[in-house]
Amino acid sequence: MGILVAGTGALACLFAARLAARGIKVTMLGNWPEGLAALRDNALCVLEMDGSTHRYAVEVMDGSSCEGEYPHALVLVKSWQTERTARQLAQCLSLNGIALTLQNGLGNAETLKSTLGSERVAIGVTTVGARMLEPGYVQHTGDGKVILAATPGLNGLDEQLDEAGFQVEMAADLQSLQWGKLVINAAINPLTALLRVENGELLSRPDAREVMEDTAREAASVAESLGIGLPYPDPRAAVAEVVHNTASNISSMLQDVMRGTPTEIDAINGAVARAGEITGVPTPLNHLLWRLVKALDQKK
């Protein structure tokens, strides 16, 4: 039955396009009416980094009527949508099927496992960049890797992603990579959302840079208290390097704020703050950024 992609946002569209380009049948599962309609009527459109535009035909499935026996599902919905998506996947994932989460933040895999079972959930991290321009139309904004935890039931899903042009790697310590990405996201995303700026502005504004780097260091301290080693030695230098390399990017959290949709702040800075409470590590910056972005969410 091909691959099921849960989500119709930027990364979901980009992954679906790459797979469809290789001749793999792709079905996109979503709840966004405008996105589903655009994909159904106009196909999936991708603006590549070289300026070219391509369209790919994909199947679409409304989340209210899930059915099928899909062997693989890529989970690329926002963290606040994970619980609903897990219930939908329970209806259309085969008994031996695998749901691979490549989402931001913490807690997504646990939510999926509580509904699907641990043996049907695989975990990964991606640093690929994409931006939704309009429903069904995505811009590829940056190359990156897809790093997966070794899972017996992948059944060639890693090979399909590799064939689709993604830089696929297997990791022995995925928790380190997850927290490494979480620290970076916690430092960059909320500040760009609150200041309404592209990533690069955080380096050009001294006060913003200081808050960003201190937030990263604070989150790294929580990881250290949990016994998790990060994939870089200096979180302040690491976050500055990421911002430099993605200077013109609009973060996913700022995109959410601009669209008036809920953010993933609970699974990012909220997750850091909650872990800090458990381990006794103070997280005043992460806690403040969590509450400020939550206030933006509550305005909607």
Secondary structure by P-SEA (a helix, b strand, c coil): ccbbbccccaaaaaaaaaaaaaccbbbbbcccaaaaaaaacccccccccccbbbbbbbbbbbcccccccccbbbbbccccaaaaaaaaaaacccccbbbbbbccccaaaaaaaacccccccccccccbbbbbccccbbbbcbbbbbcccccccccaaaaaaaaaccbbbbbccaaaaaaaaaaaaaacaaaaaaaccccccccccaaaaaaaaaaaaaaaaaaaaaccccccccaaaaaaaaaaaacccccaaaaaaaaccccccccaaaaaaaaaaaaccccaaaaaaaaaaaaaaaac
